[in-house]
Amino acid sequence: MIIIGAGIALAVVVFVLLFFNLRPSPNNTAAQAKLKIWGTEDAGILVPIVSGYPYAQAGYTRIDPANYETELLSALAAGTGPDVFEIGNRQLPKWKSVLIPLPTSSAQQFGPLQLAQIFPDIVAQDFVSNGQIYALPLSIDTLAMLYNKDLFNSAGIAIPPATWDDFDADVERLRIVNAQGQITKYAAAIGGSLMTIPNAADILSLLMLQNGTQMIDDAFTSAKFASAGNRGLAAFNFYLQFANAASPYYTWDDGSGNSLDSFIAGKTAVIFAYQADLAEIKAKAPFVNVGIAPVPQAKGGSVSVNYPKYNGFAVAKAGQTAAAWNLILYLTTTPAIEKMYVSGTGQPPAQRVEIQARMNDPALSVFAAQALTAKSWYEPDDAKIDGIFSVAIQNVLRGTEDPARALKEAETAVSQLMYHPKQ
């Protein structure tokens, strides 16, 4: 395995150098720069790609995701931070004050038109503010339906549900209840809080967006998802029904344990997770017969809506702006680099050309297609909002609040995070 890994790394370096030499050289400032890049993903493929960049001395450092934000903030404050670092697609409001957007001089060669040509619409939605580009990705991951094929086969379900109505019907077929009325086989991990479902807040946001909910006001000053006449409450109630013992679709509760562990153990037929979660599943349970299907959509909906989670490379204000952005543009907009990155990591592509090329890839086709219809919403602090949604879910499940009140309190809490209009 070590020999194979070394061979792959060497091949990557050779190909990177070949493709880089086919492109015009950036300016002399970039050629003389020494650039530091920080991120959370595996260094195996990024180190040879970044170190092979011929126009600057660039190095990639992987930081443990659990400590990433703390270490990054400390380094930036001390003036020892990286020139380029990764931010989540819902984190631009959090990091914007320490970032420098793509300079106007570079934007003449790469602006909104080129962005739309190369990347799906979600990239502009997440990383463009006031017409300025703040980050660019190498990969776009989306929430998908991972299911146990053996459990589906045993339940006589030949085709994964395409709509939420189909999903409801399949829940009743997949769920197994004992003589005491206790669930012994969960149909799906949905309806619970972050206590048991790591992607609970994402699933809820997805349902709201699919239901046409306006999440925030047009001025980006307050949340609206619980407002009268909005569709957020209907989506919230739909989500909660799966953890409501009185519902015919009851199939989960916050005493069910971690959803990913339950799926790995074969106790749960469906989880809603990202491509990034597949590595853990395969590592812990290589013999689980995992199927990958698109997230169900609203019945009769003319437009699909999917939910993204991915990183983009951004430039620190204290970094070497021109050189750093030259590197980001090179890494994220060169088709050859994208192809090597996707092949080397197995992660879903971000560029439209590679998305099209992966449409028939059994491992990536679902994620590639969903990137084209991904949609998110402006979150002033994604981690805090995840917690706010989780508390709302818990309050209803514990019976301390009804759904309308719990969601209204969540709306108020999110609004309190939005002190200023979107900048």
N, C-alpha and C positions, 0 to 999 in steps of 0.2 A: 504493500500500500504506500510506503514512503517513497519507493522508487517511482511508482505511478504518479504520485502527487508532484514529485519533483519534475517529472517529464511534462506534466500538464503546465506547471508554472513556467518552465523554460519555453514551451511552445507559445504560451500567452505572450511572454516578453518578446519573442521573435516576431510574432504577428503584429503586436502593437507597434513595434519599431518600423515594420514594413509599412503599415498603414499610416503612421505618423509622418513618415518620410514622403508620402504622397501628397501631404497637405502643405500649404504655404506656412512659413515660419512666422510666429507672432513677433511683436516688436522686441527690441533689445532688452527693454526692462524686464519683460517676461522671461527672456532667455537667461538673464542673470539671477533671477529670483530663487530663493530657497523657501519652499512652501510646505506648511504643515497642514495635514488633513486629519480630522477626527471624525469617528463615526462609531456605530454600534454593531455593524454587521461583520461577518467573518472576514478576516484579512486574507484568506487563502487566495482569492481571485483579485482583490483590489490592490494588494501590495505589488504584485508584478505589473499590473496595468499602470498604476500610478507611478511606480519607480521607473517604468519604461518611457515615461513622457520625456521627449528629447529637448524641450524648450525651457525647462526649469528643473531644479533639483526638488523633487516632490516626494514626500513620504506619508504613508497612511498609518494611523494608529487606531487600533480598536479599543474602545473603552467599554467596560462592563455596563450593559444597559441599566442595571440596578443603581449604578453610581454615576451614570453619564451626566445628568443635569447638574449634580452637585460639583463634580470635577470641572465641568465646562464653565460654570459660573465662577468658580474660584480662580481658574486659570485666566479667564477674561478680565476679571477684576484685578488680578496681579500683573496683567500685561504680558503673560506668558502663554496665552491661549493660541489656538490654531488660526491659520489664515482662512481655512475653509472648514466648515463643520456641518453635520447633518441635522436637519430639523424635521419634525413630523409634519404631515400635510395639514394638520389642524393647529399648528403651533406658530404660525406667522405672527398673530397678535402678541403672543408671549415674547417672542425673540426680536421683533422688528426694531426695537430701540437700539439694538447692538449690531444691526446688520447694515450693509451698504448694498443697494440694488445694482443691477447691471448698469454700468456707466453709459451715458448718452453716446459717447464715441463708439462703444461696442454695439449699442442698440441700433446704430445705423445699419449694421450688418445682420443683427439678430434682434428682432422686435416682435410685436404681437402677431404679425403675419406669419413669420417663420415659426413662432411658438405654436400657432394653430395648425400649421402644416406638419410639424414633426410630432406633436404630442396630442393626446385626447384633450377634450375641453376642460376636464377636471383640473389639469395642471394650471391653467390660467385662473380658474376659480379659486384655487388654493394658494397660489404663489404670486399672483399679480395684485398689486395695490396701487391705486391712482395711476394706472398705466405703466407702472414700473415692475420689472421682474426681480423677485427676491431669491428664488431658488429653482433648481431644476433636478428632476429625478433620473435614476437609472432603472427603476422598477416601479410598477404600480400594482399593489395587492388589493384585493377586494374580498368582502365577506361572501363566502360560498356555503353551500349545504354539503357537508361531509356526512356520508351515511354508510352504515354497515350493510354491505350487499347480502351477506348471509341472512341477516335478520329480515331484510326486505324480501328475499326469496322465500323464507319460511312463512312470511305473512301473505304470500301470494301477490306481492306488489312488483310488477315487472318494470314499471317506468316511474322514476322519481316524480314527485308532484311539481307541476309547473306553476300552479296558482296556490294562493293561500286557502282557497276553498278545497282544492285537492288535498292540500296538506292536512286540513282538519279531518277529512275523511280517512286519511292514512294513519293519523294519530290513533284513532279508535281501533284500527287493525293491528297496529304495531305494539300498542300498550298491552301488557299482561298483568292481570290483577288476580290475587289469590282469594281463597274463600273468605278471608277476613276483610276483603276490600282494600288490601294494601297492594301498591304497585310493586311488582317484582321485576318488571322489565319496562324501562322508561322509553316512550316513543321518541321523545326529543327533549333536549335541554333548552327550554325556553319558558319564560314567565318568571324566572327568579332574579335575584339581585347579583351584584358582584361577589357576594359571599360564595356563590357556587358557580356562577357563569361569568368567566372573565370578559366576555364580549357582550354582556347584558345591555350596557348603555348604547353600544353600537347597533345592536339588534333593534332597540327601541327607536333610535334615531332613524334607522332604515325604514321601519314601519311608518313613522311619521312622514318622512319624505315621500314614500310611496303613496301615502294617503293624501298628498297634496297639502300638507301642513306648512304654513308660513312660520318658520322657526323664530325669526326676529323681525323687528320693524325695518322699514326702508332706510331709516337714518342710522342703523346699527347702534342704537342707544338702549334698546330694551328687548327682552324676549317676548314672544307672542304665542307660543305653542299651546298655551292653556286658555287663550282668550275666547270669549263667547263667539260662536259661529265658526271658529277655526276647527280643524279636523284632528288636532292632537289628542284630544280626550278619547275619541273613537279608537285611535291607534293604541293608546295606552291601555284601554279596556281589552282590546284584542290580545295584546301581549299578556296581560294579567290572567286571562282566562285559562291559560295552560298551567297555572299554579293555583287555581281555584278548585278546591275539592268538590264544589257543587256544580262545576261545569262538566258537560259531556266530553270535553276535550282536556280534562285534567290529566297531566302527565309529568309534573315536576313540582318540587318544593325546595325551599332553602335548607332542608335537612337531607337532601339527596347526595350531598358530597360534591366534590369538584367535578364539573361536567366533562372535562377532558379526560380525567382519570376514569370516570364512569364509561365513557366511550371506548377507551383503550381496553377496559376490562370486559367489554361486550355487554354491559348492562344498559346501555343507551343506544338507540338506533340512529339518532340524528344529532349532530351538533352544528352550530353555525360558527364557522371559524375561517381563518385566513390561510393562504398557501404557506405562510411562515410556520403555522402550527403543525403542518404535515410532517416536518422533520422529527418533532418530538413523538408524534404518533408512531412513525415508522421505526424510530429508535427503541421505543418501549414495547411496541407490539407489532413486529414485522409481519406477523401472520394474520392480522386483522384485514379482512377483505374490504378495503375502503373504496367507496365510490365518491366521485366529485360531481356535483350537479349545481346548476345555477340557483341562486336564491329565488324562492317563489315570488311571483309578482301578483299584483291585484288583478282579479278577474275582470276582463273587459278593458283593461288599461291599454291605451294606445302607445304609451312610451314606457320602456323599462327603466327602473331606477335601482342602482346598486350602490353599495357603500364602500368607500376606499379607506385604506390605511397604508401609508407609505412614507418614505423619507425623501427629502430633496437636499441638494448641496447648496449652502449659502455662504456668503463671504462676511467675515467679521469686520466691523468698522475699523478696528486697529490693524487689520490685515493688509496685505499688499494688493490693493484693489484690482488694478488692471491685470496683473499676472494671475491672480487667483481666479478671476472671471474667465480669463483665457483658458485656464485649466478646466474649469467647470464646463464651459461650452464644448471643449474638446471631448471630455469624458461622456457627456450626456447627449450630444447631438451627432456624434460620428456613428453611422450604422455599423461599421465593423466592430467598434468597441462594444456597442450594445449587444450585438450578436454573441461576441465572446463572453460578455458578462452573463447573459441569460443562459448560455450553454454551460458555463462554468459553475454557476450558482444554482441553477434550476428555478430561479425566481422569475415571476411574470415580467414581461417586457413593459417598457414605458413608451417607446417610439412606435408610431403608427405602422411603419414598415415592418418592424419585427412583430408587432401585434398581428398583422395580417399573415405573416409567415408562420405564426404559432396557432392559427385557427384550427388546424387538424392535429395538433399535438395532444395526445391523450392526457398528459399531466398538466398542461398549461392552457388548453383551449378555453375552458370556462373562465379562468381569470383574465385571459387576454381579451375575450369578447366583453366581459363585464366592465373592463376599464373604459370602454367607449361610452358607457351609459352611467358611469359613476357620478355621484352627486354628494356633496357635503354641505355644511353650513358654517357660518362664521362663529367660531367659538373663542371667546376671550381667554379662556383657560381650560383646555380640554380635560386635564386631569381632575380639576375641581368639578367640572360639569358631569363627568362620569360619576363622581361621588354623589352629586346632587340627584341625578337620576336614580342611582342605586338606593339612596335613602327614601325617595318617593315610592319605589317598588316595595321596599321593606315595610314602610308604614302601612301600606294597603294590605300586604300579606299578613301582617301581625294584627290587623283589625283595628289599629289606632286611628286611621283616617279613611275616608272614602276616596275613590280615585280622583274625583274632581278637585277636592281640597288638596290632596297630595300633589297633584300636578300643578295646581295654582301656586302652591308654596315653592315648588321647583322652579317655576317661571320667575317668581319674585327673586329667588336666590341667584338665578342666572343673570337677571337684569342688574342685580347689584354688582356683578362683575364687569358690567359694560359701562364704565364711567365716561368714556369718550366715544364719539363717532369713529367709524373705521377710517384710519389714516392711510 
